[in-house]
Structures are given as C-alpha cells and as structure tokens.
Amino acid sequence: MLIGLVAPAVLAGAALAGQGDPAPPVPDNFLAPLAAERGWRVEASTDGSYVLYASMDPPRMRAAVDLIDHFFRRLDETFGEVPVAPAAAPVLLAFLESREDQEAVCQAMGARWPHLREWAAASVAFPRLSHWNPLIALVRHDPGTAGIERPEAQLAHMAVQLELARRFGRLPFWVGEATGYALQVEKLGGVYGYTMPKAEVFGQDYALGWRQGACEALRKKPALATLVEDNTTRFDQERAYAQLGVARYWLGRAPQEFARFVTEMARLRPEEAPLDLAFEPEPERQVALLEQAFGADLAAKALEANPEAPLALGTTARAHELLAAVTAAAEQCKLTAYAGRSKRVTLWSDFRRKEAEDALADCEALLKRLDQALGAGPAVEAPLLVFLVKERDGYAALCEAIALADSGLSRYMRDSQATTGFTVYEPPMTAYFHDVSVQEEARPDHSVAHNAAHLELARRYGPLPLWLVEGIACAGEEAALGEVYGNWYRDSFVYSVSHGGWRTESSQLVGDRQFSLRELYGYNARSYDDGLAHCAFAFAVYGLEKDSKAFADFLSALRAERERSWTGAGRFEPGAAQVEALAQQCFGPDFEKKFQEFWRKPPKVVKSR
C-alpha cells in the first residue's frame, strides 16, 4: 500500500509564499463557483466550522462527513466553546476522485492568491495537500491511489490540524498530529491518516499496529523532550507511536488538562503571526507546559491508557476492548450471564433467575419473529449483549466502564446514567435499568426485547429512519409478546389497557384516514407523536404480516438508497417523497389503498411466545 505523499508546503510548515509576504485577506469561499461549475456535492457543517466539496462517490463522501463531524464533536467536548477569529473560518475541504479535479482546485487557488500559484501548480503531483492560510485540505482518491485505505481518514486527520489552527492559531505541528492519531484510533481502531516527508510502503497491518506500537513505545519511558520534536522534517515512527499514546491519554482521561495545555501553548504565539508561519517553541518551553498540565510522569500515565492491542484483533480491536471492559464491570457487579439457545443473545442481569431467563426468551422470540417475516439475516459473528439491571450502582458501573474504554462514547454514557438505558451499535449492546421510581408501568422483559430488535435491524440494514425502526420494534414486540411496552419517548403515565390496544387504535386511525402515509414518511420521530407512532406500528404490522416479501425489499431498498446518496451526518432521514417512491416501488402503486383496506379489519394478534 503506497501512502505518505503530501504536498511539501505542509511539511515545511509554511507556504511557498514566504514568511515575509502579507497574510491573505479573510479566506473567501473560492471553491464555491468551481463546485457549481463541475457539479460537485457540497456539505457545510451546521456550526460553520468547515465546508466540504466532493466529486467522490456519495458513500465515500458520507464516510468523510461522518468522520469529520465525529472528530470535531470530540474537539468540542474537550475545548468547549472557543472564540474563533472570523479570518480563520471556515476550513475548506476537498475530496476528489480525479487529477483533473485537483488541477482545477490548484488553478483556482493560484488565481485567487498569486503568491501561491507556483506552490499550487507543484502540488498537483501529490494526492493530498494542505495549507494554513487559507485553511484548506485536499485528498484525491483515484485509480493511482486505490491502494490507500480509508482516504476519508486522511482528510479528517488534516481537518483536525486545520480546525485546531482555526480555534487557537497555529500550534506546534506534533500537537495536532498526535490528536489526529488518537481520534482515529478511538473511532477506527487504527491510524490511517498522518503526515510523512516522503512516500513509504507499508504492510496491511500497519494502520492497526499503531495501537500496539504506542504501548511498546511508552513502556520505554520516553523523555518528554523526545515527544515534542517536529516529525515533519524527520519522521520517527517510535516517536509518533509515543505521541499517539500520550494523545490517547489526554483525550480519554485528562481532557481538561489537555484544554489548559493547548490554551497556554497558544498564548506563546505572537498575536500578529500569520497562520502560515510555523510555530515551534523551544523544546524546553513545551516540556515545561506538558509537566505543568499533566505532571512529569505523563508517559507513565499514558501507558495506563494504552493497553496491549494485538494485531490479531484487526478492525474489531475497539469492539473487543469495549466488550472486555463492560464484561469485567458486569462481573464485578455480580451480574449473572445467561446465554440463549440460539446463541444470538447473551443477557447479563441482577434480576432473579426466572425473570432473567424469561427476558432472554422474550428477546429470542422477537428476533425469531423478525426472521420469519424478513428471512435469515447475515451470519451472526457475535451475540447481542443485553444488560437488564435493577440496582443503580450496577447500571452506573456499566456506563462508567464504557466511557473509560471508549472516550468517544463518554458524553453519551454520562448522559445515559441519568436515564433508564443505553444502546450502542458497535459493538451491539443495550442496557435497561429498571428504575421503579419513574417507571410505574414498565415491563423490563419487553424493554430489553424491544431494544434487541433495534440492534438486529441495524445489523441487517444499517441505520434506518427512526420512525420505521420503532414501528418494527413495537410490531415485533406485539407479535412475539402480545403487548407493547417498549415504545419510545413516553413522558406521562401509560394506562395498562393501552399496552394491548395498539392494534385497535391503529385500526381506527388508519381506517378513518386521520393520517396519511406521506405524513408518516416525513416523521422524524424525535418528538413523540402518539398518532404517528401508531401509524408507524401499523405500517410495520402490515409489512410483517401482510406482505413480508415486499417489506424486506423495502428495507433493503432504503439501505441501498442510504449507501448511494445519503451524505448527511447523524440520523438517516430521507425525504417523504423519497420514501414514498421506494414504498410504491416495493409494495405497488396502490399501496395506500391496500394498507387502508388491511386496517379496516386487521387480523387479531396471536403472540408467538
């Protein structure tokens, strides 16, 4: 795999314009007209931090957007709201599929900033480039670079460097580089994006080997002075490994100290210094700031945050670490593990044995109902992990273990401690905390089975619209267990009679045409609407019971559409017209008529368990 080619302005730390040239004015969005002319896709962050232009295919672009957004959210969690100078925003990113596209960007850049014309023309020879003033990064992924894995990670890595500069001004290069390494390991399990002074050829395990490399480098107790050396002119792999290890520590276990370190470092930089002027304070000054923020034993602390990571774990290394951590917490809290007959679910619980076994059987019954309607899913590589807990301390310990094992989930897990459960999709695990003080009408067995349906649907189809996932989970819950208790966003008392009355109420709503399917297709389900929730249930019941073949085709079509065209971050929320077209394609053009006829006199539910 050939990697490491990057335009030399990044490595030199300053653009060829020279340090004596005046800084360019506020960096206008010079790529906008070029993107319109060439038909590129555009994705702008909601907070104005970046604009991404892409000629890359939609799945690749979506992967880049999701990764960049995740990295920037992690920076937000670490640094909070940082005042940003208007002259430094936004970061411009280009993700391109041809040399011609890159040439067009470089020509436009040279035309906009004449002092960069020579540098921009020379940069076409490299599949990636980055510049500090204006803040821009470009990655080209074409047949000539097809051997490069995860080009979106390279773009996201460079975006982290530029975003730190946008927030704080130019920092020592190793700080941004190490931060980018750590964010990649946290999210991807390995390091796929980095800066090197020349091309190198590495084996397939190279990206995944960084984690183990960090562990081994830190065992040697490197002096802090060796960490702060600049890697851009003389790349040293062991130093890079150690920098990764330190950054994993400060992002995962000492984010407040890291924020103070970066803030103090930024204060050393002269306010009038342009961004394209490299900033590398004396090593002694940087070491003093490191010791002030983290202590002289930083390397020893970092070693604790970088456990062994054998290459055999491959891309599932992060999942293995998370599973090991949460399983250890479950054992420490004296939860008992129960394995299902199908081997598809493992349930940990502090409930009585009979209650736990019943909950496990309910999970398997619901999954079996999905199998009957949708067919067998992909081969099960590992069981779904389900936690059913009644003691608050045990639930809090699970949340804390996950937060420590994966800093990317730390905020979500902190928030989850104040609620009654969590669901993590990678690796697939869910927890339900039975807090009787706020859940008078809850059925713990229904709740974990309902959540297991979410995990199974994600395993089969990836992210689906939330209203559809909830509708299927509720319909499956009713079909397998006879009643619905796990429906989402209940904010008031739920009367017992309503749990068994979903089919009757749905019949009235659909039969009387109180809601149209078009309304349902546009429902984002993040604000609970009881009528539309019942319509989602009705839609899923029709699919599971009346026309399961078309329903399976519809779910697969949504997955294909997401992979083909969805470039948004966060939840998958296609437009109502888009969903309607897919539904008519799979169920037929007269689907709404058939749907209403079914619900005028639906069959009675016969629970399978």
C-alpha positions as CSV (number, residue, x, y, z in Angstrom):
1,M,0.0,0.0,0.0
2,L,1.6,3.3,-1.1
3,I,0.9,6.2,1.2
4,G,2.6,9.2,2.6
5,L,2.6,11.5,-0.5
6,V,1.8,15.0,0.5
7,A,2.4,18.5,-0.9
8,P,5.6,19.9,0.6
9,A,4.1,23.1,2.0
10,V,2.6,21.1,4.8
11,L,6.0,19.5,5.6
12,A,7.8,22.8,5.5
13,G,5.3,24.3,7.9
14,A,4.9,27.4,5.7
15,A,3.5,28.1,2.2
16,L,5.9,29.0,-0.6
17,A,4.6,32.5,-0.4
18,G,7.3,33.0,2.2
19,Q,7.1,34.3,5.7
20,G,7.6,37.9,4.8
21,D,4.6,38.1,2.5
22,P,1.4,39.7,3.8
23,A,-1.3,37.3,5.0
24,P,-4.1,36.9,2.6
25,P,-7.4,38.6,3.5
26,V,-10.3,36.8,5.0
27,P,-10.4,33.5,3.1
28,D,-13.4,33.7,0.9
29,N,-15.0,30.5,-0.3
30,F,-13.2,30.4,-3.6
31,L,-14.3,26.8,-4.2
32,A,-18.0,27.5,-4.4
33,P,-18.2,28.7,-8.0
34,L,-15.8,25.9,-9.1
35,A,-18.0,23.3,-7.3
36,A,-21.1,24.6,-9.1
37,E,-19.4,24.6,-12.4
38,R,-18.2,21.0,-12.0
39,G,-21.3,19.6,-10.3
40,W,-19.6,18.7,-7.0
41,R,-21.5,17.8,-3.9
42,V,-21.3,20.2,-1.0
43,E,-21.7,19.6,2.7
44,A,-21.4,22.5,5.2
45,S,-21.2,22.0,8.9
46,T,-24.1,23.4,10.9
47,D,-21.7,25.4,13.1
48,G,-19.8,27.0,10.2
49,S,-16.5,25.2,11.0
50,Y,-16.0,23.6,7.6
51,V,-17.3,23.3,4.1
52,L,-16.6,20.1,2.2
53,Y,-16.6,19.8,-1.6
54,A,-16.6,16.4,-3.2
55,S,-16.5,14.8,-6.6
56,M,-16.1,11.5,-4.7
57,D,-19.0,9.0,-4.8
58,P,-21.7,9.5,-2.1
59,P,-20.7,6.6,0.2
60,R,-17.2,7.9,0.4
61,M,-18.3,11.4,0.9
62,R,-20.8,10.3,3.6
63,A,-18.0,8.4,5.4
64,A,-15.8,11.6,5.3
65,V,-18.6,13.8,6.6
66,D,-19.4,11.4,9.5
67,L,-15.8,11.1,10.5
68,I,-15.0,14.8,10.4
69,D,-18.2,15.6,12.3
70,H,-17.2,13.0,14.9
71,F,-13.7,14.4,15.3
72,F,-15.0,17.9,15.6
73,R,-17.6,16.9,18.2
74,R,-14.8,15.4,20.2
75,L,-12.8,18.7,20.0
76,D,-16.0,20.5,21.1
77,E,-16.2,18.1,24.1
78,T,-12.6,18.8,25.0
79,F,-12.4,22.5,24.5
80,G,-15.9,23.7,24.8
81,E,-16.9,27.0,23.1
82,V,-13.7,28.6,21.8
83,P,-14.0,32.1,20.3
84,V,-12.9,31.9,16.7
85,A,-11.4,34.8,14.7
86,P,-13.6,35.5,11.6
87,A,-10.5,35.5,9.4
88,A,-9.9,31.8,10.2
89,A,-13.2,30.3,9.3
90,P,-14.3,28.1,7.7
91,V,-11.9,25.2,7.0
92,L,-12.2,24.3,3.3
93,L,-12.0,20.6,2.4
94,A,-11.9,18.9,-1.0
95,F,-12.4,15.2,-1.5
96,L,-11.8,14.5,-5.2
97,E,-11.8,11.5,-7.5
98,S,-9.6,12.7,-10.3
99,R,-6.4,14.5,-11.1
100,E,-8.4,16.9,-13.3
101,D,-10.5,17.9,-10.3
102,Q,-7.4,18.6,-8.3
103,E,-5.8,20.6,-11.1
104,A,-9.0,22.7,-11.2
105,V,-8.7,23.4,-7.4
106,C,-5.0,24.3,-7.6
107,Q,-5.6,26.6,-10.6
108,A,-8.4,28.4,-8.8
109,M,-6.2,28.7,-5.7
110,G,-3.3,30.2,-7.7
111,A,-5.7,32.6,-9.4
112,R,-7.1,33.7,-6.1
113,W,-3.7,34.1,-4.4
114,P,-1.0,34.8,-7.0
115,H,1.8,34.3,-4.4
116,L,0.6,30.6,-4.1
117,R,0.5,29.9,-7.8
118,E,3.8,28.1,-8.1
119,W,3.1,26.0,-5.0
120,A,-0.4,25.2,-6.1
121,A,0.9,24.1,-9.6
122,A,3.5,21.8,-8.0
123,S,1.0,20.3,-5.6
124,V,-0.9,18.6,-8.3
125,A,1.7,15.9,-8.3
126,F,0.7,14.9,-4.8
127,P,-2.6,13.1,-3.9
128,R,-3.2,15.3,-0.9
129,L,-2.3,18.8,0.1
130,S,-2.9,21.1,3.0
131,H,-2.3,24.8,3.6
132,W,-2.6,27.0,6.6
133,N,-3.6,30.4,5.1
134,P,-6.1,29.9,3.6
135,L,-7.1,26.9,5.7
136,I,-7.6,24.2,3.1
137,A,-7.0,20.5,2.8
138,L,-7.5,18.3,-0.2
139,V,-7.4,14.5,-0.7
140,R,-7.5,12.8,-4.1
141,H,-8.5,9.2,-4.4
142,D,-8.3,7.8,-7.9
143,P,-7.1,4.6,-9.6
144,G,-3.5,5.7,-8.9
145,T,-4.1,5.8,-5.2
146,A,-6.6,2.9,-5.0
147,G,-4.3,1.0,-2.6
148,I,-4.7,3.7,0.1
149,E,-7.1,2.5,2.8
150,R,-9.7,4.9,4.2
151,P,-8.8,8.1,2.3
152,E,-11.6,9.8,4.3
153,A,-9.5,9.3,7.4
154,Q,-6.6,11.2,5.8
155,L,-8.9,14.1,5.0
156,A,-10.4,14.1,8.5
157,H,-6.9,14.0,10.1
158,M,-5.8,17.0,8.1
159,A,-9.1,18.7,9.0
160,V,-8.2,18.3,12.7
161,Q,-4.9,20.1,12.2
162,L,-6.6,23.0,10.5
163,E,-9.5,23.2,12.9
164,L,-7.1,23.5,15.8
165,A,-5.4,26.3,14.0
166,R,-8.8,27.9,13.3
167,R,-9.6,27.8,17.0
168,F,-6.2,28.6,18.6
169,G,-3.9,29.8,15.9
170,R,-1.0,27.7,14.7
171,L,0.1,25.2,17.3
172,P,3.3,23.1,17.3
173,F,2.7,20.6,14.5
174,W,3.1,17.5,16.7
175,V,0.2,18.5,18.9
176,G,-2.4,18.4,16.0
177,E,-0.7,15.3,14.5
178,A,-0.9,13.4,17.8
179,T,-4.5,14.5,18.4
180,G,-5.5,13.3,14.9
181,Y,-3.8,9.9,15.6
182,A,-5.7,9.5,18.8
183,L,-9.1,10.4,17.3
184,Q,-8.6,7.8,14.6
185,V,-7.7,5.0,17.0
186,E,-10.7,6.0,19.1
187,K,-13.1,5.7,16.2
188,L,-11.4,3.4,13.7
189,G,-9.1,1.2,15.8
190,G,-6.0,2.3,13.8
191,V,-4.2,5.2,12.3
192,Y,-4.9,5.7,8.5
193,G,-4.1,9.4,8.2
194,Y,-0.8,11.0,9.0
195,T,1.9,13.3,7.6
196,M,5.2,12.0,6.4
197,P,8.1,13.6,4.5
198,K,8.2,11.0,1.7
199,A,6.4,8.0,0.3
200,E,6.6,4.8,2.2
201,V,5.3,1.3,1.5
202,F,3.7,-0.5,4.5
203,G,2.0,-3.8,5.1
204,Q,-1.7,-4.3,5.6
205,D,-1.3,-4.3,9.4
206,Y,0.5,-1.0,9.6
207,A,-2.6,1.1,10.5
208,L,-3.7,-1.3,13.2
209,G,-0.2,-1.7,14.5
210,W,-0.1,1.8,15.8
211,R,-2.0,0.9,19.0
212,Q,0.4,-1.8,20.0
213,G,3.3,0.4,18.9
214,A,2.1,3.1,21.3
215,C,2.0,0.7,24.1
216,E,5.6,-0.6,23.4
217,A,7.0,2.9,22.9
218,L,5.6,4.1,26.2
219,R,7.0,1.1,28.1
220,K,10.4,2.5,27.3
221,K,9.6,5.6,29.4
222,P,10.4,8.2,26.7
223,A,11.6,11.6,27.9
224,L,9.1,14.3,27.3
225,A,11.6,16.2,25.3
226,T,11.6,13.5,22.6
227,L,7.8,13.8,22.2
228,V,7.9,17.5,21.2
229,E,10.3,17.1,18.4
230,D,9.0,18.0,15.0
231,N,8.1,15.0,12.9
232,T,7.5,16.8,9.6
233,T,11.2,17.1,8.5
234,R,12.5,13.8,10.0
235,F,9.7,11.3,10.7
236,D,10.5,8.9,13.5
237,Q,8.0,6.1,13.9
238,E,8.6,5.3,17.5
239,R,8.2,9.0,18.4
240,A,4.9,9.0,16.5
241,Y,3.8,5.9,18.4
242,A,4.6,7.6,21.7
243,Q,2.8,10.8,20.6
244,L,-0.3,8.7,19.8
245,G,-0.1,7.1,23.3
246,V,0.1,10.5,25.0
247,A,-2.8,11.9,23.0
248,R,-5.0,8.9,23.8
249,Y,-4.4,9.7,27.4
250,W,-5.1,13.4,27.3
251,L,-8.3,13.0,25.2
252,G,-9.6,10.0,27.1
253,R,-8.6,10.6,30.7
254,A,-7.4,14.2,31.0
255,P,-9.4,16.4,28.6
256,Q,-9.5,19.4,30.9
257,E,-5.7,19.3,31.4
258,F,-5.3,19.0,27.7
259,A,-7.5,22.1,27.1
260,R,-5.4,24.1,29.5
261,F,-2.2,22.9,27.8
262,V,-3.4,23.9,24.4
263,T,-4.6,27.3,25.7
264,E,-1.3,28.0,27.4
265,M,0.6,26.9,24.3
266,A,-1.5,29.2,22.1
267,R,-0.6,32.2,24.3
268,L,3.1,31.7,23.5
269,R,2.4,32.5,19.8
270,P,2.6,36.2,18.8
271,E,-0.9,37.5,18.0
272,E,0.3,39.1,14.8
273,A,1.9,36.0,13.4
274,P,0.1,34.7,10.3
275,L,-1.1,31.2,10.2
276,D,1.3,30.1,7.5
277,L,4.2,30.9,9.8
278,A,5.3,27.7,11.6
279,F,5.2,27.8,15.4
280,E,7.7,25.5,17.1
281,P,8.7,26.9,20.6
282,E,11.8,25.6,22.2
283,P,11.5,22.0,23.4
284,E,12.3,23.1,27.0
285,R,9.3,25.5,26.9
286,Q,7.0,22.8,25.5
287,V,8.1,20.3,28.1
288,A,7.5,22.8,30.9
289,L,3.9,23.3,29.7
290,L,3.4,19.5,29.5
291,E,4.7,19.0,33.0
292,Q,2.6,21.9,34.3
293,A,-0.6,20.4,32.8
294,F,0.0,16.7,33.2
295,G,2.9,16.2,35.6
296,A,6.4,14.9,35.0
297,D,5.0,11.3,34.9
298,L,3.0,11.9,31.8
299,A,4.5,8.9,29.9
300,A,3.6,6.5,32.8
301,K,0.1,7.8,33.0
302,A,-0.3,7.4,29.2
303,L,0.9,3.8,29.4
304,E,-2.1,3.0,31.6
305,A,-4.4,4.4,28.9
306,N,-2.8,2.3,26.2
307,P,-3.3,-1.4,27.0
308,E,-2.0,-4.3,24.9
309,A,-3.6,-4.3,21.4
310,P,-2.6,-7.5,19.4
311,L,-2.8,-7.2,15.7
312,A,-5.0,-10.3,15.6
313,L,-7.9,-8.2,16.8
314,G,-7.8,-6.4,13.4
315,T,-10.6,-3.9,12.8
316,T,-12.6,-5.3,15.7
317,A,-10.0,-4.2,18.2
318,R,-12.1,-1.3,19.5
319,A,-15.1,-3.6,19.9
320,H,-13.0,-6.2,21.8
321,E,-11.7,-3.6,24.2
322,L,-15.2,-2.3,24.8
323,L,-16.7,-5.7,25.3
324,A,-13.8,-6.7,27.7
325,A,-14.4,-3.6,29.8
326,V,-18.1,-3.8,30.1
327,T,-18.0,-7.6,30.8
328,A,-15.4,-7.0,33.5
329,A,-17.7,-4.4,35.0
330,A,-20.7,-6.8,34.9
331,E,-18.7,-9.5,36.6
332,Q,-17.5,-7.0,39.3
333,C,-21.1,-6.0,39.9
334,K,-22.0,-9.7,40.3
335,L,-24.4,-9.7,37.3
336,T,-25.2,-13.2,36.1
337,A,-24.7,-14.1,32.4
338,Y,-27.4,-16.2,30.5
339,A,-26.8,-17.5,27.0
340,G,-29.8,-18.0,24.7
341,R,-30.5,-21.3,22.9
342,S,-29.9,-19.6,19.5
343,K,-26.6,-18.1,20.7
344,R,-27.8,-14.8,19.3
345,V,-28.2,-13.1,22.6
346,T,-26.3,-13.0,25.9
347,L,-28.1,-11.4,28.8
348,W,-26.4,-10.1,32.0
349,S,-28.7,-9.4,34.9
350,D,-29.1,-8.9,38.6
351,F,-32.8,-10.0,38.4
352,R,-33.9,-13.3,39.8
353,R,-33.0,-16.2,37.6
354,K,-36.6,-16.9,36.4
355,E,-37.1,-13.2,35.5
356,A,-33.8,-13.0,33.6
357,E,-34.4,-16.2,31.7
358,D,-37.9,-15.0,30.7
359,A,-36.4,-11.8,29.5
360,L,-33.9,-13.7,27.4
361,A,-36.6,-15.9,25.9
362,D,-38.6,-12.8,25.0
363,C,-35.5,-11.3,23.2
364,E,-35.1,-14.5,21.2
365,A,-38.8,-14.8,20.4
366,L,-38.9,-11.3,19.0
367,L,-35.8,-11.9,16.9
368,K,-37.4,-15.2,15.6
369,R,-40.5,-13.2,14.6
370,L,-38.3,-10.9,12.5
371,D,-36.6,-13.9,10.9
372,Q,-40.0,-15.4,10.0
373,A,-41.0,-12.2,8.2
374,L,-37.7,-10.9,6.8
375,G,-35.8,-14.1,6.3
376,A,-32.5,-15.1,7.8
377,G,-30.1,-12.2,8.2
378,P,-26.4,-12.2,7.7
379,A,-24.3,-14.7,9.7
380,V,-24.1,-13.9,13.4
381,E,-20.5,-13.1,14.3
382,A,-21.1,-12.4,17.9
383,P,-24.2,-12.4,20.1
384,L,-26.1,-9.2,21.0
385,L,-25.2,-8.2,24.5
386,V,-28.1,-7.2,26.7
387,F,-28.0,-5.9,30.3
388,L,-31.1,-6.0,32.5
389,V,-30.3,-4.2,35.8
390,K,-32.3,-3.1,38.8
391,E,-29.5,-1.8,41.0
392,R,-28.5,1.8,40.2
393,D,-24.8,1.2,41.2
394,G,-24.6,-1.7,38.8
395,Y,-26.0,0.4,36.0
396,A,-23.7,3.3,36.7
397,A,-20.7,1.0,36.7
398,L,-21.6,-0.3,33.2
399,C,-21.9,3.3,31.9
400,E,-18.6,4.3,33.5
401,A,-16.8,1.3,32.1
402,I,-17.9,2.1,28.6
403,A,-17.0,5.8,29.0
404,L,-13.5,4.9,30.1
405,A,-13.0,2.2,27.4
406,D,-14.1,4.5,24.6
407,S,-13.8,8.2,25.1
408,G,-15.9,8.8,22.0
409,L,-18.9,7.5,24.0
410,S,-18.0,9.2,27.2
411,R,-20.6,12.1,26.9
412,Y,-23.3,9.7,25.8
413,M,-22.6,7.4,28.7
414,R,-22.6,10.3,31.2
415,D,-26.0,11.4,29.9
416,S,-27.2,7.7,30.0
417,Q,-26.5,7.5,33.7
418,A,-29.4,9.9,34.2
419,T,-31.8,7.8,32.1
420,T,-33.0,4.2,32.2
421,G,-30.9,2.7,29.5
422,F,-28.5,3.0,26.5
423,T,-27.9,1.3,23.2
424,V,-24.5,1.1,21.4
425,Y,-24.4,-0.3,17.9
426,E,-20.7,-1.0,17.6
427,P,-20.3,-3.5,19.2
428,P,-24.0,-4.3,19.6
429,M,-25.1,-3.9,23.2
430,T,-28.0,-2.5,25.1
431,A,-29.0,-1.9,28.7
432,Y,-32.2,-1.4,30.5
433,F,-32.2,0.0,34.1
434,H,-35.4,-0.8,35.9
435,D,-35.9,2.3,38.0
436,V,-39.3,1.7,39.7
437,S,-39.4,5.3,41.0
438,V,-40.1,6.6,37.4
439,Q,-41.3,3.5,35.6
440,E,-44.6,2.5,37.1
441,E,-45.9,0.7,34.0
442,A,-42.7,-0.7,32.7
443,R,-42.1,-4.3,31.7
444,P,-38.3,-5.0,31.8
445,D,-38.6,-8.1,29.6
446,H,-40.4,-6.1,26.9
447,S,-37.9,-3.2,27.1
448,V,-34.8,-5.3,26.5
449,A,-36.6,-7.3,23.7
450,H,-37.6,-4.0,22.1
451,N,-34.0,-2.8,22.2
452,A,-32.7,-6.1,20.9
453,A,-34.9,-5.5,17.8
454,H,-33.1,-2.2,17.2
455,L,-29.8,-3.9,17.3
456,E,-30.9,-6.7,15.0
457,L,-32.3,-4.2,12.4
458,A,-29.1,-2.3,12.5
459,R,-27.1,-5.5,12.0
460,R,-29.2,-6.4,8.9
461,Y,-29.8,-3.0,7.3
462,G,-27.6,-0.4,9.0
463,P,-29.2,2.9,10.0
464,L,-32.9,3.3,9.1
465,P,-35.4,6.1,9.7
466,L,-36.2,6.2,13.4
467,W,-40.0,6.0,12.9
468,L,-39.5,2.8,10.9
469,V,-37.2,1.1,13.4
470,E,-39.5,2.0,16.3
471,G,-42.5,0.8,14.4
472,I,-40.9,-2.5,13.6
473,A,-39.7,-3.0,17.2
474,C,-43.2,-2.2,18.6
475,A,-44.9,-4.5,16.0
476,G,-42.4,-7.3,16.7
477,E,-43.0,-6.8,20.4
478,E,-46.7,-7.2,20.0
479,A,-46.4,-10.2,17.7
480,A,-43.9,-12.0,19.9
481,L,-45.1,-11.0,23.4
482,G,-48.7,-9.9,22.9
483,E,-48.5,-6.3,24.1
484,V,-46.4,-3.1,23.5
485,Y,-44.4,-1.7,26.4
486,G,-41.2,-0.5,24.8
487,N,-42.4,2.4,22.7
488,W,-40.2,5.4,22.9
489,Y,-40.5,8.9,24.3
490,R,-43.3,8.3,26.7
491,D,-43.4,11.4,29.0
492,S,-46.5,10.6,31.1
493,F,-48.4,7.8,32.7
494,V,-49.4,5.0,30.3
495,Y,-52.6,3.2,31.2
496,S,-52.4,-0.6,31.3
497,V,-55.2,-1.1,28.8
498,S,-53.2,0.9,26.2
499,H,-50.4,-1.8,26.0
500,G,-52.7,-4.3,24.4
501,G,-54.7,-1.8,22.4
502,W,-52.2,-0.7,19.8
503,R,-53.9,-2.8,17.0
504,T,-57.3,-1.4,17.8
505,E,-56.2,2.2,18.0
506,S,-54.2,1.8,14.8
507,S,-57.2,0.4,13.0
508,Q,-59.2,3.4,14.0
509,L,-56.5,5.9,12.9
510,V,-55.8,4.3,9.6
511,G,-59.3,3.3,8.8
512,D,-60.6,6.8,9.4
513,R,-57.7,8.2,7.4
514,Q,-56.7,10.5,10.3
515,F,-53.1,10.3,9.0
516,S,-51.7,9.8,5.5
517,L,-48.6,7.6,4.7
518,R,-47.0,10.8,3.3
519,E,-47.1,12.3,6.8
520,L,-45.6,9.2,8.3
521,Y,-42.8,9.1,5.8
522,G,-41.8,12.6,6.8
523,Y,-42.0,11.9,10.6
524,N,-38.5,12.2,12.2
525,A,-39.8,10.5,15.5
526,R,-37.6,12.7,17.7
527,S,-40.6,14.5,19.1
528,Y,-43.1,11.8,20.1
529,D,-46.5,11.9,18.4
530,D,-48.8,9.2,19.6
531,G,-50.9,9.2,16.4
532,L,-47.9,8.9,14.1
533,A,-46.3,6.4,16.4
534,H,-49.3,4.2,16.0
535,C,-49.2,4.7,12.2
536,A,-45.5,3.6,12.2
537,F,-46.7,0.5,14.2
538,A,-49.5,-0.1,11.6
539,F,-47.0,0.2,8.7
540,A,-44.7,-2.4,10.3
541,V,-47.6,-4.8,11.1
542,Y,-48.7,-4.6,7.5
543,G,-45.2,-5.3,6.3
544,L,-44.5,-8.2,8.7
545,E,-47.9,-9.9,8.4
546,K,-49.5,-9.0,5.1
547,D,-46.6,-8.6,2.6
548,S,-43.3,-9.6,4.2
549,K,-41.5,-10.1,0.9
550,A,-42.2,-6.5,-0.2
551,F,-41.4,-5.3,3.3
552,A,-38.0,-7.0,3.2
553,D,-37.4,-5.4,-0.3
554,F,-38.4,-2.0,1.1
555,L,-35.9,-2.2,3.9
556,S,-33.2,-3.3,1.5
557,A,-34.1,-0.5,-0.8
558,L,-33.7,2.0,2.0
559,R,-30.3,0.6,2.8
560,A,-29.2,0.9,-0.8
561,E,-30.5,4.4,-1.1
562,R,-28.6,5.4,2.0
563,E,-25.4,3.9,0.6
564,R,-26.0,5.5,-2.7
565,S,-27.0,9.1,-1.9
566,W,-27.1,9.9,1.8
567,T,-24.4,12.5,2.6
568,G,-25.9,13.9,5.8
569,A,-24.4,13.3,9.2
570,G,-26.3,11.9,12.1
571,R,-29.6,10.0,11.6
572,F,-30.7,8.8,8.2
573,E,-33.7,10.9,7.4
574,P,-34.7,10.7,3.8
575,G,-37.4,13.0,2.5
576,A,-41.1,11.9,2.4
577,A,-41.1,11.9,-1.4
578,Q,-38.1,9.7,-1.5
579,V,-39.5,7.2,1.0
580,E,-42.9,7.2,-0.8
581,A,-41.2,6.4,-4.1
582,L,-39.4,3.4,-2.6
583,A,-42.6,2.2,-0.9
584,Q,-44.6,2.3,-4.1
585,Q,-41.8,0.6,-5.9
586,C,-41.8,-2.3,-3.4
587,F,-45.4,-2.6,-2.3
588,G,-47.0,-1.4,-5.6
589,P,-48.5,1.9,-6.8
590,D,-51.8,1.1,-4.9
591,F,-50.1,0.5,-1.6
592,E,-52.0,3.2,0.4
593,K,-55.3,1.7,-0.7
594,K,-54.2,-1.9,0.3
595,F,-52.8,-0.5,3.5
596,Q,-56.1,1.1,4.5
597,E,-58.2,-2.0,3.5
598,F,-56.0,-4.2,5.7
599,W,-56.5,-1.9,8.7
600,R,-60.3,-1.7,8.3
601,K,-60.4,-5.2,9.7
602,P,-56.9,-6.4,10.7
603,P,-56.4,-10.0,12.0
604,K,-56.1,-10.4,15.7
605,V,-52.6,-10.8,17.1
606,V,-51.5,-14.3,18.2
607,K,-48.4,-13.9,20.2
608,S,-45.6,-16.4,19.4
609,R,-44.5,-16.8,23.0
